[in-house]
Amino acid sequence: MDEIGDMPFSTQTRLLRVLANGEFYRVGGQQPIQVDVRIIAATHQNLEELVKQNRFREDLFYRLNVIRLPLPPLRKRPEDIPALATYFMQSAAEQMNTTPKHLHPAALQMMQTFDWRGNVRQLENVCLWLTVMATGDTVMATDLPPELLENTPLDSELDQEHDSSPQANAENPQLQNKDDLNNYSQNNQVTLLPVQIGKKLLLSGLSSLSIQAKLIFYKRPRLSLSGSC
């Protein structure tokens, strides 16, 4: 039972009868129906406080409070994201009757930095979105939904470091190699990941090297005709 803290008081009374006597009455029925069930309930609210406010039955609370398992929000346990994402990608593939897609390590690394305000439900929906929208069998970091890419903490944290140090772009050796930057073939979100810099710092470095940003952000990889096919 999800969000049991939102259950109306009248429904709490009926549930208590089921837990206490193992029976309930069908709507319009006159004979009790016996049941043997185990209840797993979840809530984001503090039930003890609701009991003090007379918004949750105290006797029902103690009936339910046998084994309590505190579950932190997803953003506080990023180590769980790879396993959960893999499960949801497989589940989404079964739902869409298609082959499961795999998450690239860079995509997983970025997903572990998001705050996931919607917790596991949001992750599940993102995996369904990726199953439908990602074009390849491997989900790259650039395939992640725009709203997630825009909220990555990497840019804001590192841009603040850059703002506090005006000489950072001149002294940063990662921005000295013009050839490496010119040859980089991914978009800006993926560029920020391997070089570990923010957007402002990256653009400042590109400007100092007279490199147009669009060459970094939008250029596609060139095929090599010299290698074997």
C-alpha positions as CSV (number, residue, x, y, z in Angstrom):
1,M,0.0,0.0,0.0
2,D,1.6,3.2,-1.2
3,E,1.3,6.6,0.7
4,I,-0.7,5.1,3.6
5,G,-0.3,8.4,5.4
6,D,-2.8,10.0,3.0
7,M,-5.5,7.3,3.7
8,P,-8.8,8.9,4.9
9,F,-9.7,8.2,8.5
10,S,-12.7,6.2,7.6
11,T,-10.7,3.9,5.4
12,Q,-8.1,3.5,8.2
13,T,-10.9,2.0,10.4
14,R,-11.8,-0.6,7.7
15,L,-8.1,-1.5,7.2
16,L,-7.7,-1.9,11.0
17,R,-10.6,-4.4,11.0
18,V,-8.9,-6.4,8.3
19,L,-5.6,-6.5,10.2
20,A,-7.2,-7.3,13.6
21,N,-9.8,-9.8,12.6
22,G,-8.7,-11.0,9.2
23,E,-12.0,-10.3,7.5
24,F,-13.9,-7.6,5.6
25,Y,-17.4,-7.0,4.2
26,R,-18.0,-6.7,0.5
27,V,-19.9,-3.5,-0.4
28,G,-23.6,-4.4,0.1
29,G,-22.7,-7.7,1.6
30,Q,-23.8,-9.1,5.0
31,Q,-21.4,-12.0,5.4
32,P,-17.7,-11.4,6.4
33,I,-15.1,-12.6,4.0
34,Q,-12.0,-14.2,5.5
35,V,-8.6,-13.1,4.3
36,D,-5.0,-14.0,5.1
37,V,-2.7,-11.3,3.8
38,R,0.5,-9.5,4.7
39,I,0.7,-5.7,4.4
40,I,3.6,-3.8,3.0
41,A,2.9,-0.1,3.4
42,A,4.9,3.0,2.4
43,T,4.7,6.6,3.2
44,H,6.8,9.8,2.9
45,Q,5.1,11.3,6.0
46,N,6.0,11.1,9.6
47,L,3.2,8.8,11.0
48,E,4.1,9.5,14.6
49,E,3.4,13.2,14.0
50,L,0.1,12.3,12.2
51,V,-0.9,10.2,15.2
52,K,-0.2,13.2,17.6
53,Q,-2.3,15.4,15.3
54,N,-5.2,12.8,15.3
55,R,-4.8,12.4,11.6
56,F,-3.7,8.7,11.7
57,R,-5.1,6.0,14.0
58,E,-2.7,5.1,16.7
59,D,-3.9,1.5,16.9
60,L,-3.4,1.1,13.1
61,F,0.0,2.6,13.3
62,Y,1.2,0.0,15.8
63,R,-0.5,-2.8,13.8
64,L,1.6,-1.7,10.8
65,N,4.8,-0.8,12.6
66,V,6.3,-4.3,12.9
67,I,9.4,-4.1,10.7
68,R,10.4,-0.6,9.6
69,L,12.8,-0.1,6.7
70,P,13.9,3.6,6.3
71,L,14.6,4.2,2.6
72,P,16.6,7.4,1.7
73,P,15.8,9.3,-1.4
74,L,17.4,8.2,-4.6
75,R,19.8,11.2,-4.7
76,K,21.4,10.0,-1.5
77,R,22.1,6.5,-2.8
78,P,23.5,6.9,-6.3
79,E,25.2,3.6,-6.0
80,D,21.8,2.0,-6.5
81,I,21.1,3.8,-9.8
82,P,23.0,1.4,-12.1
83,A,21.1,-1.7,-10.9
84,L,17.8,0.1,-10.9
85,A,18.4,1.6,-14.3
86,T,19.3,-1.8,-15.8
87,Y,16.1,-3.3,-14.4
88,F,13.9,-0.5,-15.6
89,M,15.5,-0.6,-19.1
90,Q,14.8,-4.3,-19.3
91,S,11.2,-3.7,-18.0
92,A,10.6,-0.9,-20.6
93,A,11.9,-3.1,-23.4
94,E,9.5,-5.9,-22.4
95,Q,6.7,-3.3,-22.3
96,M,7.6,-1.9,-25.7
97,N,8.3,-5.4,-27.1
98,T,11.8,-4.5,-28.2
99,T,15.4,-5.3,-27.4
100,P,16.7,-3.9,-24.2
101,K,19.2,-1.0,-24.6
102,H,22.3,-0.6,-22.6
103,L,23.5,2.5,-20.8
104,H,27.0,3.7,-21.6
105,P,29.2,4.2,-18.5
106,A,29.3,8.0,-19.2
107,A,25.5,8.1,-19.3
108,L,25.3,6.2,-16.0
109,Q,27.9,8.5,-14.4
110,M,25.8,11.5,-15.3
111,M,22.6,9.9,-14.1
112,Q,24.3,9.4,-10.7
113,T,24.8,13.2,-10.4
114,F,21.2,14.2,-10.8
115,D,19.0,15.1,-7.8
116,W,16.0,12.9,-8.9
117,R,13.3,14.9,-7.3
118,G,10.8,12.3,-8.4
119,N,12.9,9.5,-6.9
120,V,12.6,6.0,-8.3
121,R,9.4,6.8,-10.3
122,Q,11.3,9.5,-12.2
123,L,14.2,7.1,-13.0
124,E,11.7,4.5,-14.2
125,N,10.0,7.1,-16.5
126,V,13.4,8.2,-17.8
127,C,14.3,4.6,-18.7
128,L,11.0,4.3,-20.6
129,W,11.7,7.6,-22.4
130,L,15.2,6.4,-23.4
131,T,13.8,3.1,-24.6
132,V,11.5,5.0,-27.0
133,M,13.7,8.0,-28.0
134,A,17.3,6.8,-28.0
135,T,18.3,5.8,-31.5
136,G,21.1,3.3,-30.9
137,D,21.4,0.1,-28.9
138,T,23.7,1.9,-26.4
139,V,22.3,4.9,-24.6
140,M,24.9,7.7,-24.7
141,A,25.1,10.7,-22.4
142,T,23.7,12.9,-25.2
143,D,20.6,10.7,-25.4
144,L,19.5,11.7,-21.9
145,P,16.4,13.9,-21.6
146,P,17.1,17.6,-22.0
147,E,15.6,18.4,-18.6
148,L,18.2,16.2,-17.0
149,L,21.1,17.5,-19.0
150,E,20.2,21.1,-18.1
151,N,20.1,20.2,-14.4
152,T,23.5,18.5,-14.1
153,P,25.4,20.0,-11.2
154,L,28.7,19.9,-13.0
155,D,28.3,23.2,-14.8
156,S,27.2,25.3,-11.8
157,E,29.8,24.0,-9.4
158,L,32.7,24.4,-11.8
159,D,31.5,27.7,-13.2
160,Q,31.5,29.1,-9.6
161,E,35.1,27.9,-9.2
162,H,35.9,29.7,-12.4
163,D,34.2,32.9,-11.4
164,S,36.2,33.0,-8.2
165,S,39.5,32.6,-10.1
166,P,39.8,34.9,-13.1
167,Q,43.1,33.4,-14.1
168,A,41.8,29.8,-14.1
169,N,41.3,29.5,-17.9
170,A,44.8,30.9,-18.6
171,E,46.4,28.5,-16.1
172,N,44.3,25.4,-16.9
173,P,46.4,23.0,-18.9
174,Q,43.3,21.2,-20.1
175,L,42.5,24.1,-22.3
176,Q,45.9,24.5,-23.9
177,N,45.7,21.8,-26.5
178,K,43.9,23.3,-29.4
179,D,44.2,20.2,-31.6
180,D,42.5,18.0,-29.0
181,L,39.6,20.4,-28.7
182,N,39.3,20.8,-32.5
183,N,39.2,17.0,-32.9
184,Y,36.7,16.4,-30.2
185,S,33.5,15.2,-31.9
186,Q,30.8,15.2,-29.3
187,N,28.4,17.9,-28.1
188,N,28.9,20.3,-25.2
189,Q,27.4,18.1,-22.5
190,V,29.8,15.2,-23.3
191,T,32.7,17.6,-23.7
192,L,32.2,18.9,-20.1
193,L,32.4,15.4,-18.7
194,P,35.9,14.2,-19.7
195,V,37.7,17.5,-19.3
196,Q,35.8,18.2,-16.0
197,I,35.1,21.9,-16.7
198,G,32.0,24.1,-16.7
199,K,30.5,25.8,-19.8
200,K,31.8,29.2,-19.0
201,L,35.3,28.0,-18.5
202,L,35.1,25.9,-21.7
203,L,33.8,28.8,-23.8
204,S,36.4,31.1,-22.4
205,G,39.2,28.7,-23.2
206,L,37.9,28.2,-26.8
207,S,37.8,31.9,-27.3
208,S,41.4,32.3,-26.2
209,L,42.4,29.7,-28.7
210,S,40.3,31.2,-31.5
211,I,38.1,28.1,-31.8
212,Q,34.5,28.5,-32.7
213,A,32.2,26.9,-30.2
214,K,30.0,25.3,-32.9
215,L,33.0,23.2,-34.0
216,I,33.1,21.6,-30.6
217,F,29.4,21.4,-29.9
218,Y,28.0,20.3,-33.2
219,K,30.7,18.8,-35.3
220,R,30.2,15.1,-36.1
221,P,33.1,12.6,-36.3
222,R,34.8,12.3,-39.6
223,L,35.2,8.9,-41.2
224,S,38.7,7.7,-41.7
225,L,39.3,6.4,-45.2
226,S,42.9,5.2,-44.5
227,G,42.0,2.4,-42.2
228,S,40.6,-1.0,-43.0
229,C,36.9,-1.5,-43.4
